[in-house]
Amino acid sequence: MKLLIADDELLTREGLASSIDWESMGIHQIFQADDGLRALHIAKLQEPDIILSDIRMPRMNGIELVEKLTELLPDTSIIFMSGYSDKEYLKAAIKLKAIDYVEKPLNPEEVQKTVAEAIRRRQQVLRSRQNEDLLSMETESNLALLLTKPYRDHCGEIEALLRELSLRLSPESGFVTYIVKLRTEEPISVLIKGIRENLKGFLKNFHMNSVYIRMHAVHHVFHVFGEGGVPSAAVLSSIDFFFKEQFRPFGLFVMSRGDTVNGIARAYHSYASAVVAIQNSFFFHAGTLLTSEDTGGGYTFAAEGPAGLENDTGSFAEALEAKDQNRCQSFLDGLHQKYYKNYGMLPNQIKDAYYRLFNALNDCRQKWKLSADSAGTDSSESIIEYLENCFTYEELHHTLEERTRLMFQRLELSVPEDNVIFLIKEYIAKHYGSDLLSIKEISDYVHLSASYVCTYFKNQTGQTLNQYLTEYRMEKAMRLLEDARNQIADISAKVGYSNGNYFSKSFKKFTGLTPSKYREKMLG
């Protein structure tokens, strides 16, 4: 089971997480949120079985959180953590549905007892639920999970689940595993439920069936099987096309198909080969389907190894130092030719290499005293965040090319900036996300008095330091709003505003639009 702890006090969250033996109670995943909005976001993504929530929280209180989750997660148990002064809140909570609560200051034994009762009720709900289809889907998911592991280690459990699902499979039954990696803003549970139902209806045409499990948040694993032996090339082609058409409307995706095998004892082999192929899919365009045949059966690590990647970084840095844009572009063209559709590296290896290339670009920007812009790849932290979210190699390489082109463009148009002004802007670029950033902190960094820094900055740039900071934060926010994956509440915190309402007012004053209206305009 999954548990979400929502409380704005770090000590309370950490104390709960560490003071109780959750695993012995059957809870193996614990998530934490420091306010109601973040709790809502995590709940939508992770679908916890139990939520331990403070009643009074910033941005969204516990009552509002439950109201939002009532339809989305009707079977999730909510336990409020409340003080004596929260009685009126609890009356409102009781009107929503039967909800447990524990009083603050918290007693770990009382919390454990209350959660144990919530677990018992949760299990009772699962056992007695009238919706047999949903219960069957959960059983299928358990089977799908076991098929991602060697059969010999779980044969008894697998056979029991097959009997529970009334599936009769022979040693000649054909198996093939598909893995889809998806980046989408759609509600995952609703989306996948529809695709699973469509898939079952489609497979009936070929006297086949499927079971599904979601793994590592973004990987969707479908084991397809049938009594008629391994599916023919024509049938596989039809299934390939079906998956592409199902996932295409919902965002970027890549997918892999494992080897076709006979017998459930070899189903793990199909899954393992699909895993290798989906790793390689990073180096291909979104929408690509790969098989073990496409990828040569596995990784054949490049002979040049890490040393070759180090040489890449050195060559790029030398071209940048020489301010030779043509040489930089030639290097990037050669890099793309080397790594696009590459079977010799893991995605993390290439991301590590590109991290060094982005840093080389940033080093030169600082050396040439070009101020950081709002593109989002001008600091080590933002580079790491970008790399983690990068979906394909093409996306990664294009960004590096674009950042290189823009930097040379800025270099050509730039006028050498005063050293103090450059240092101030650099400090703001690195710390704008802190709501505690102050003029005193900036002036201490450049070893000047606050009053002198304000006067000097205004004389040199024509705008006050506060105006520049606000403008910088707003431009960052505008960039973040153009990506639908970013929640507006999270953007507020990322650009240094702890108060979401104040951020919205500042953004509207700067752009003439509220953050939500600006996003609607940008995304059409």
C-alpha positions as CSV (number, residue, x, y, z in Angstrom):
1,M,0.0,0.0,0.0
2,K,0.9,3.7,-0.4
3,L,0.8,6.4,2.3
4,L,0.8,10.1,1.7
5,I,1.7,12.4,4.7
6,A,0.6,16.0,4.2
7,D,1.8,18.6,6.8
8,D,3.5,21.9,6.5
9,E,5.8,21.0,9.4
10,L,8.9,19.1,8.2
11,L,9.5,17.7,11.7
12,T,6.0,16.2,11.8
13,R,6.4,14.6,8.4
14,E,9.8,13.2,9.0
15,G,8.8,12.1,12.5
16,L,5.9,10.1,11.2
17,A,7.9,8.6,8.4
18,S,10.6,7.3,10.7
19,S,8.8,6.5,14.0
20,I,6.5,3.8,12.7
21,D,7.4,0.4,11.1
22,W,5.3,1.0,8.1
23,E,6.5,-2.0,6.1
24,S,5.3,-4.4,8.8
25,M,1.8,-2.9,8.3
26,G,2.0,-3.5,4.5
27,I,2.8,0.1,3.5
28,H,5.9,0.1,1.3
29,Q,5.7,3.5,-0.3
30,I,5.5,6.8,1.6
31,F,5.1,10.2,0.0
32,Q,5.4,13.6,1.7
33,A,3.7,17.0,0.9
34,D,4.3,20.3,2.6
35,D,1.0,21.9,1.6
36,G,-2.5,21.0,0.3
37,L,-1.8,21.8,-3.4
38,R,1.3,19.6,-3.5
39,A,-0.6,16.8,-1.7
40,L,-3.3,17.0,-4.4
41,H,-0.7,16.8,-7.1
42,I,1.0,13.8,-5.5
43,A,-2.3,12.1,-4.8
44,K,-3.3,12.4,-8.5
45,L,0.0,11.0,-9.6
46,Q,0.5,8.2,-7.1
47,E,-3.1,7.3,-6.0
48,P,-2.2,6.6,-2.3
49,D,-4.4,4.1,-0.3
50,I,-4.2,6.3,2.8
51,I,-3.6,10.0,3.4
52,L,-2.5,11.4,6.8
53,S,-3.3,15.1,6.5
54,D,-3.0,18.1,8.7
55,I,-6.2,20.2,8.6
56,R,-4.6,23.6,8.4
57,M,-2.1,23.9,5.6
58,P,-0.9,26.7,3.2
59,R,-2.5,27.1,-0.2
60,M,-5.1,24.4,0.4
61,N,-6.4,23.1,3.7
62,G,-7.3,19.5,4.5
63,I,-11.0,20.0,3.9
64,E,-10.5,21.4,0.5
65,L,-8.1,18.6,-0.3
66,V,-10.7,15.9,0.6
67,E,-13.4,17.7,-1.5
68,K,-11.0,17.6,-4.5
69,L,-10.2,13.9,-4.0
70,T,-13.7,12.6,-3.2
71,E,-14.5,11.8,-6.9
72,L,-10.9,11.2,-8.0
73,L,-10.0,8.7,-5.3
74,P,-13.2,7.6,-3.6
75,D,-11.7,4.6,-1.8
76,T,-8.7,6.4,-0.4
77,S,-8.8,6.6,3.5
78,I,-8.3,10.1,4.9
79,I,-7.0,10.5,8.5
80,F,-6.8,14.1,9.7
81,M,-4.2,15.3,12.2
82,S,-5.9,18.1,14.2
83,G,-5.5,20.2,17.2
84,Y,-8.2,21.2,19.7
85,S,-8.9,24.4,17.9
86,D,-9.8,22.5,14.7
87,K,-13.2,21.1,15.9
88,E,-15.1,23.2,13.4
89,Y,-13.0,21.9,10.6
90,L,-13.7,18.3,11.8
91,K,-17.4,18.9,11.7
92,A,-17.1,19.9,8.0
93,A,-15.0,16.8,7.4
94,I,-17.6,14.5,8.9
95,K,-20.2,15.9,6.4
96,L,-18.0,14.8,3.5
97,K,-17.7,11.2,4.6
98,A,-16.6,9.1,7.6
99,I,-13.1,10.2,8.3
100,D,-10.7,9.3,11.1
101,Y,-8.6,11.8,13.0
102,V,-5.8,11.8,15.5
103,E,-5.1,14.7,17.8
104,K,-2.0,16.8,18.0
105,P,0.5,16.5,19.6
106,L,0.7,13.2,17.9
107,N,1.1,9.9,19.7
108,P,2.9,7.4,17.3
109,E,1.0,4.4,18.9
110,E,-2.4,6.2,18.3
111,V,-1.4,7.0,14.7
112,Q,-0.4,3.4,14.1
113,K,-3.6,2.1,15.5
114,T,-5.7,4.5,13.4
115,V,-3.8,3.7,10.2
116,A,-4.1,-0.1,10.9
117,E,-7.9,0.4,11.1
118,A,-7.9,2.4,7.9
119,I,-5.9,-0.4,6.3
120,R,-8.4,-3.0,7.5
121,R,-11.3,-1.0,6.0
122,R,-9.4,-0.5,2.8
123,Q,-8.8,-4.2,2.4
124,Q,-12.5,-4.9,3.2
125,V,-13.6,-2.4,0.5
126,L,-11.3,-4.1,-2.0
127,R,-12.7,-7.5,-1.1
128,S,-16.4,-6.5,-1.2
129,R,-16.3,-4.1,-4.1
130,Q,-19.2,-4.8,-6.5
131,N,-17.3,-3.8,-9.6
132,E,-15.9,-7.2,-10.6
133,D,-14.2,-5.8,-13.7
134,L,-12.1,-3.5,-11.5
135,L,-11.2,-6.3,-9.2
136,S,-10.2,-8.4,-12.2
137,M,-8.0,-5.6,-13.4
138,E,-6.2,-5.5,-10.1
139,T,-5.6,-9.3,-10.2
140,E,-4.4,-9.0,-13.8
141,S,-2.0,-6.3,-12.7
142,N,-0.6,-8.6,-10.1
143,L,-0.1,-11.3,-12.7
144,A,1.5,-8.7,-15.1
145,L,3.9,-7.7,-12.4
146,L,4.9,-11.4,-11.8
147,L,5.5,-11.9,-15.5
148,T,8.2,-9.2,-15.3
149,K,10.2,-11.7,-13.1
150,P,11.7,-15.1,-13.8
151,Y,8.9,-17.7,-13.8
152,R,10.9,-20.3,-11.8
153,D,10.9,-17.9,-8.8
154,H,7.1,-17.2,-8.8
155,C,5.5,-20.2,-10.6
156,G,3.1,-21.0,-7.8
157,E,1.8,-17.5,-7.5
158,I,1.5,-17.1,-11.3
159,E,-0.4,-20.4,-11.6
160,A,-2.8,-19.3,-8.7
161,L,-3.5,-16.0,-10.4
162,L,-4.1,-17.7,-13.7
163,R,-6.7,-19.9,-12.0
164,E,-8.3,-16.9,-10.3
165,L,-8.6,-15.2,-13.7
166,S,-9.8,-18.5,-15.4
167,L,-7.0,-18.3,-17.9
168,R,-6.0,-21.6,-19.5
169,L,-2.6,-21.5,-21.0
170,S,-0.7,-24.4,-22.6
171,P,3.1,-24.7,-23.2
172,E,2.3,-23.7,-26.8
173,S,0.6,-20.4,-25.8
174,G,2.3,-17.4,-27.5
175,F,3.6,-14.4,-25.5
176,V,4.9,-11.0,-26.5
177,T,5.5,-8.0,-24.2
178,Y,5.1,-4.3,-25.2
179,I,6.5,-1.4,-23.2
180,V,5.3,2.1,-23.8
181,K,7.0,5.1,-22.3
182,L,4.7,8.1,-22.3
183,R,4.9,11.8,-21.4
184,T,1.4,13.2,-21.0
185,E,-0.6,15.7,-19.0
186,E,-3.7,13.5,-19.1
187,P,-4.9,11.7,-15.9
188,I,-3.0,8.4,-16.2
189,S,-5.4,6.1,-14.5
190,V,-8.4,7.2,-16.6
191,L,-6.3,7.2,-19.8
192,I,-4.9,3.7,-19.3
193,K,-8.2,2.2,-18.2
194,G,-9.7,3.2,-21.6
195,I,-6.7,1.9,-23.5
196,R,-6.8,-1.4,-21.6
197,E,-10.5,-1.9,-22.5
198,N,-9.9,-1.0,-26.1
199,L,-6.9,-3.4,-26.3
200,K,-8.9,-6.3,-25.0
201,G,-11.7,-5.7,-27.5
202,F,-9.1,-5.4,-30.3
203,L,-7.3,-8.6,-29.3
204,K,-10.5,-10.7,-29.3
205,N,-10.3,-10.5,-33.1
206,F,-7.1,-12.6,-32.9
207,H,-8.3,-14.8,-30.0
208,M,-5.8,-13.1,-27.8
209,N,-5.8,-11.4,-24.4
210,S,-3.5,-9.1,-22.3
211,V,-2.5,-8.1,-18.8
212,Y,-1.1,-4.7,-17.8
213,I,1.2,-3.1,-15.1
214,R,2.5,0.4,-14.8
215,M,6.2,0.5,-13.7
216,H,8.5,3.3,-12.6
217,A,5.7,5.9,-13.1
218,V,6.2,6.3,-16.9
219,H,6.5,2.8,-18.3
220,H,3.4,0.9,-19.3
221,V,3.9,-2.8,-19.7
222,F,1.4,-4.9,-21.7
223,H,1.9,-8.7,-21.8
224,V,-0.1,-10.0,-24.9
225,F,-0.8,-13.7,-25.2
226,G,-3.0,-16.3,-27.0
227,E,-3.6,-20.0,-27.4
228,G,-2.7,-20.1,-31.0
229,G,1.0,-20.0,-30.6
230,V,3.2,-17.0,-31.3
231,P,1.4,-14.3,-33.3
232,S,2.3,-14.0,-37.0
233,A,4.2,-11.0,-38.4
234,A,0.9,-9.6,-39.8
235,V,-0.8,-9.8,-36.4
236,L,2.2,-8.2,-34.7
237,S,2.1,-5.4,-37.2
238,S,-1.6,-4.8,-36.5
239,I,-1.0,-4.7,-32.7
240,D,2.0,-2.4,-33.3
241,F,-0.3,0.0,-35.2
242,F,-3.0,-0.3,-32.6
243,F,-0.7,0.8,-29.8
244,K,0.6,3.8,-31.8
245,E,-2.9,5.0,-32.6
246,Q,-4.0,4.6,-29.0
247,F,-1.2,6.6,-27.4
248,R,-0.6,9.2,-30.1
249,P,-3.3,11.6,-29.0
250,F,-2.0,11.9,-25.4
251,G,1.5,13.1,-25.8
252,L,5.1,12.0,-26.7
253,F,5.7,8.3,-26.5
254,V,8.3,5.6,-27.5
255,M,7.6,1.9,-27.4
256,S,9.3,-1.4,-27.6
257,R,8.2,-5.0,-28.5
258,G,9.9,-8.0,-26.9
259,D,10.7,-11.3,-28.6
260,T,7.8,-13.6,-29.3
261,V,8.0,-16.8,-27.2
262,N,6.0,-20.0,-26.5
263,G,4.8,-20.8,-23.0
264,I,4.3,-18.7,-19.9
265,A,7.7,-20.0,-18.5
266,R,9.4,-17.9,-21.2
267,A,7.3,-14.8,-20.8
268,Y,10.0,-13.1,-18.8
269,H,12.4,-13.4,-21.7
270,S,10.0,-11.4,-23.9
271,Y,9.8,-8.7,-21.1
272,A,13.6,-8.6,-20.7
273,S,14.2,-8.1,-24.4
274,A,11.5,-5.3,-24.4
275,V,13.3,-3.6,-21.5
276,V,16.6,-3.5,-23.5
277,A,14.8,-2.1,-26.5
278,I,12.9,0.6,-24.6
279,Q,16.2,1.8,-23.1
280,N,17.6,2.2,-26.7
281,S,14.5,4.1,-27.7
282,F,15.8,7.3,-26.1
283,F,18.1,7.6,-29.1
284,F,15.2,7.6,-31.6
285,H,12.4,9.9,-32.6
286,A,9.2,10.1,-30.4
287,G,6.6,7.6,-31.8
288,T,9.3,5.0,-32.7
289,L,8.7,1.3,-32.0
290,L,11.8,-0.8,-31.4
291,T,12.4,-4.5,-31.2
292,S,15.4,-6.6,-30.1
293,E,16.1,-7.1,-33.8
294,D,16.3,-3.4,-34.3
295,T,18.7,-2.9,-31.5
296,G,21.0,-5.9,-32.3
297,G,19.8,-7.9,-29.3
298,G,21.2,-5.7,-26.6
299,Y,23.9,-3.1,-25.7
300,T,27.2,-3.3,-27.5
301,F,29.0,-0.6,-25.6
302,A,31.1,1.8,-27.7
303,A,34.7,0.9,-27.7
304,E,35.8,4.4,-27.0
305,G,34.0,4.3,-23.7
306,P,34.1,7.3,-21.2
307,A,37.3,8.5,-22.6
308,G,35.6,9.3,-25.9
309,L,33.0,11.3,-24.0
310,E,35.7,13.3,-22.2
311,N,37.3,14.1,-25.6
312,D,33.9,15.3,-26.8
313,T,33.7,17.8,-24.0
314,G,37.3,19.0,-24.5
315,S,36.8,19.5,-28.3
316,F,33.6,21.5,-27.7
317,A,35.2,23.6,-25.0
318,E,38.2,24.4,-27.3
319,A,35.9,25.5,-30.1
320,L,34.0,27.7,-27.7
321,E,37.1,29.2,-26.2
322,A,38.2,30.1,-29.8
323,K,34.8,31.8,-30.4
324,D,34.5,29.7,-33.5
325,Q,30.8,29.2,-34.2
326,N,31.4,27.2,-37.4
327,R,33.7,24.8,-35.6
328,C,31.2,24.4,-32.8
329,Q,28.4,23.6,-35.2
330,S,30.6,21.1,-37.1
331,F,31.3,19.5,-33.8
332,L,27.6,19.3,-32.9
333,D,26.8,17.8,-36.3
334,G,29.4,15.1,-35.8
335,L,28.1,14.4,-32.3
336,H,24.6,13.9,-33.6
337,Q,25.8,11.6,-36.3
338,K,27.7,9.6,-33.6
339,Y,24.9,9.2,-31.1
340,Y,21.6,9.3,-33.0
341,K,20.1,5.8,-33.3
342,N,23.0,4.6,-31.2
343,Y,23.0,1.1,-29.7
344,G,26.2,1.4,-27.7
345,M,25.2,3.6,-24.8
346,L,22.7,3.9,-22.0
347,P,20.6,7.1,-21.9
348,N,22.2,8.2,-18.6
349,Q,25.7,7.9,-20.2
350,I,24.8,10.4,-22.9
351,K,23.0,12.6,-20.5
352,D,26.1,12.8,-18.4
353,A,28.1,13.7,-21.5
354,Y,25.7,16.4,-22.4
355,Y,25.7,17.7,-18.9
356,R,29.4,18.5,-19.3
357,L,28.7,20.1,-22.7
358,F,26.1,22.4,-21.2
359,N,28.4,23.3,-18.4
360,A,31.2,24.1,-20.9
361,L,28.7,26.4,-22.6
362,N,27.9,28.0,-19.3
363,D,31.5,28.5,-18.4
364,C,32.2,30.4,-21.5
365,R,29.1,32.5,-21.0
366,Q,30.4,33.5,-17.6
367,K,33.9,34.1,-19.0
368,W,32.5,36.4,-21.7
369,K,30.3,38.1,-19.1
370,L,27.1,37.4,-20.9
371,S,24.2,37.6,-18.4
372,A,22.1,34.5,-17.8
373,D,18.8,34.5,-19.7
374,S,15.4,32.9,-18.9
375,A,15.8,29.8,-21.2
376,G,16.3,27.5,-18.2
377,T,19.7,25.9,-18.9
378,D,22.1,28.4,-17.5
379,S,22.9,26.8,-14.1
380,S,24.0,23.4,-13.0
381,E,20.7,22.9,-11.1
382,S,18.5,23.8,-14.1
383,I,20.6,21.7,-16.4
384,I,20.2,18.6,-14.2
385,E,16.4,19.2,-14.0
386,Y,16.2,19.6,-17.8
387,L,18.2,16.4,-18.4
388,E,16.0,14.4,-16.0
389,N,12.9,15.4,-17.9
390,C,14.4,15.1,-21.4
391,F,12.4,12.5,-23.4
392,T,14.5,11.8,-26.5
393,Y,18.1,12.3,-27.7
394,E,16.8,14.5,-30.5
395,E,15.2,16.8,-27.9
396,L,18.4,16.9,-25.9
397,H,20.7,17.6,-28.9
398,H,18.4,20.3,-30.4
399,T,18.4,22.2,-27.1
400,L,22.2,22.2,-26.9
401,E,22.4,23.4,-30.6
402,E,19.9,26.1,-29.9
403,R,21.6,27.3,-26.7
404,T,25.0,27.4,-28.6
405,R,23.4,29.4,-31.4
406,L,21.8,31.9,-29.0
407,M,25.0,32.3,-27.1
408,F,27.0,33.3,-30.2
409,Q,24.2,35.6,-31.2
410,R,24.3,37.3,-27.8
411,L,28.1,37.4,-28.0
412,E,27.9,39.2,-31.3
413,L,25.4,41.8,-30.1
414,S,26.8,42.2,-26.6
415,V,28.5,45.2,-25.2
416,P,31.1,44.4,-22.4
417,E,29.2,44.6,-19.2
418,D,30.5,46.3,-16.0
419,N,32.0,43.6,-13.7
420,V,29.9,44.5,-10.7
421,I,26.7,44.5,-12.7
422,F,27.6,41.1,-14.2
423,L,28.2,39.7,-10.7
424,I,24.9,41.0,-9.5
425,K,23.0,39.5,-12.4
426,E,24.8,36.2,-12.0
427,Y,23.9,36.0,-8.4
428,I,20.2,36.7,-9.2
429,A,20.3,34.0,-11.9
430,K,21.5,31.5,-9.4
431,H,19.2,32.5,-6.4
432,Y,16.1,34.0,-7.9
433,G,14.1,30.9,-6.8
434,S,14.6,31.8,-3.1
435,D,11.8,33.9,-1.6
436,L,14.4,35.1,0.9
437,L,16.7,36.7,-1.7
438,S,17.3,40.3,-0.7
439,I,19.2,43.4,-1.7
440,K,21.4,43.0,1.4
441,E,22.3,39.5,0.4
442,I,23.2,40.7,-3.1
443,S,25.2,43.6,-1.8
444,D,27.1,41.3,0.6
445,Y,28.0,39.1,-2.3
446,V,29.6,42.0,-4.3
447,H,31.1,43.5,-1.1
448,L,29.4,46.8,-1.3
449,S,26.8,48.6,0.8
450,A,23.1,48.0,-0.1
451,S,22.5,51.7,-0.8
452,Y,25.5,52.0,-3.1
453,V,24.5,48.8,-5.0
454,C,21.0,50.2,-5.6
455,T,22.3,53.5,-6.9
456,Y,25.0,52.0,-9.0
457,F,22.7,49.4,-10.6
458,K,20.1,52.1,-11.5
459,N,22.8,54.3,-13.0
460,Q,24.4,51.5,-15.0
461,T,21.2,49.8,-16.3
462,G,18.4,52.4,-16.1
463,Q,16.2,50.2,-13.8
464,T,16.1,49.5,-10.1
465,L,17.5,46.3,-8.7
466,N,14.0,45.3,-7.6
467,Q,12.6,46.0,-11.1
468,Y,15.3,43.8,-12.6
469,L,14.7,40.9,-10.1
470,T,10.9,41.0,-10.7
471,E,11.4,41.1,-14.5
472,Y,13.8,38.2,-14.3
473,R,11.4,36.1,-12.2
474,M,8.4,36.9,-14.5
475,E,10.3,35.9,-17.6
476,K,11.2,32.7,-15.9
477,A,7.6,32.1,-15.0
478,M,6.5,32.8,-18.5
479,R,8.8,30.2,-19.8
480,L,7.6,27.6,-17.2
481,L,4.0,28.4,-18.0
482,E,4.6,27.5,-21.7
483,D,5.1,23.8,-20.5
484,A,1.8,22.3,-19.5
485,R,3.6,19.8,-17.3
486,N,4.4,22.6,-14.8
487,Q,1.7,23.2,-12.2
488,I,1.1,27.0,-11.6
489,A,1.4,26.5,-7.9
490,D,4.8,24.9,-8.4
491,I,5.9,27.7,-10.7
492,S,5.1,30.3,-8.1
493,A,7.5,28.6,-5.7
494,K,10.2,28.0,-8.3
495,V,10.5,31.7,-9.1
496,G,10.7,32.8,-5.5
497,Y,7.1,33.5,-4.5
498,S,5.9,31.6,-1.4
499,N,2.5,33.3,-1.7
500,G,0.6,32.1,-4.7
501,N,-1.8,35.0,-4.7
502,Y,1.0,37.6,-4.6
503,F,2.6,35.8,-7.5
504,S,-0.6,35.9,-9.5
505,K,-1.0,39.7,-8.9
506,S,2.7,40.4,-9.7
507,F,2.4,38.3,-12.9
508,K,-0.8,40.1,-14.0
509,K,0.8,43.5,-13.4
510,F,3.8,42.5,-15.5
511,T,2.0,40.8,-18.4
512,G,-1.6,42.0,-18.2
513,L,-2.8,38.4,-17.8
514,T,-3.2,36.0,-14.9
515,P,-0.9,33.0,-15.0
516,S,-3.8,30.7,-16.1
517,K,-4.9,33.1,-18.8
518,Y,-1.4,33.5,-20.1
519,R,-1.0,29.7,-20.3
520,E,-4.3,29.4,-22.2
521,K,-3.1,32.0,-24.7
522,M,0.3,30.3,-25.2
523,L,-1.0,26.8,-25.5
524,G,-4.0,27.7,-27.6
